[in-house]
Amino acid sequence: MALILIADDDELVVEVVRAALSARGHIVGALNDGAPVREVVELKRPDLVILDCSMPGLPGIEALRQVRASKISYLTPVLMLTGRRSKADEEIAIRAGADDYLRKPFDPDQLVAHVEALLATNLQ
């Protein structure tokens, strides 16, 4: 069981992610804006963060940069889950510190596989 934080402004995506990961025994918290991500990550210390690139307030890439800049959360695994489909967008996210990148629309089983792989890698 892991504590997972998702930041995405699409309520349907959040519910699909929550259902898929909760079915595997994980606890999923959600934000609809990137602005509070760093503060919540530092306070709650989730095992994994899932970020959308395009959100109101603070874009996911900027939230990712803040997580990586924090002495508390810089090692927290981050999965970008986004509608941005270009290879350039993926490269920007990876360079900013994302551990993985998954494009929307996504298969919930594929999401679970990505999450489980990141969690397993982080435990080693």
Secondary structure as the mmCIF struct_conf table of DSSP 4:
data_model
#
loop_
_struct_conf.conf_type_id
_struct_conf.id
_struct_conf.beg_label_comp_id
_struct_conf.beg_label_asym_id
_struct_conf.beg_label_seq_id
_struct_conf.end_label_comp_id
_struct_conf.end_label_asym_id
_struct_conf.end_label_seq_id
STRN STRN1 LEU A 3 ALA A 7
BEND BEND1 ASP A 9 ASP A 9
HELX_RH_AL_P HELX_RH_AL_P1 GLU A 11 SER A 22
TURN_TY1_P TURN_TY1_P1 ALA A 23 GLY A 25
STRN STRN2 ILE A 27 LEU A 31
BEND BEND2 ASN A 32 GLY A 34
TURN_TY1_P TURN_TY1_P2 ALA A 35 PRO A 36
HELX_RH_AL_P HELX_RH_AL_P2 VAL A 37 LYS A 44
BEND BEND3 ASP A 47 ASP A 47
STRN STRN3 LEU A 48 LEU A 51
BEND BEND4 CYS A 53 SER A 54
BEND BEND5 PRO A 56 LEU A 58
HELX_RH_AL_P HELX_RH_AL_P3 GLY A 60 ALA A 69
TURN_TY1_P TURN_TY1_P3 LYS A 71 LEU A 75
BEND BEND6 THR A 76 THR A 76
STRN STRN4 VAL A 78 THR A 82
BEND BEND7 GLY A 83 GLY A 83
HELX_RH_AL_P HELX_RH_AL_P4 LYS A 87 ALA A 96
TURN_TY1_P TURN_TY1_P4 GLY A 97 GLY A 97
BEND BEND8 ASP A 99 ASP A 99
STRN STRN5 ASP A 100 ARG A 103
BEND BEND9 LYS A 104 PRO A 105
HELX_RH_AL_P HELX_RH_AL_P5 PRO A 108 LEU A 123
#
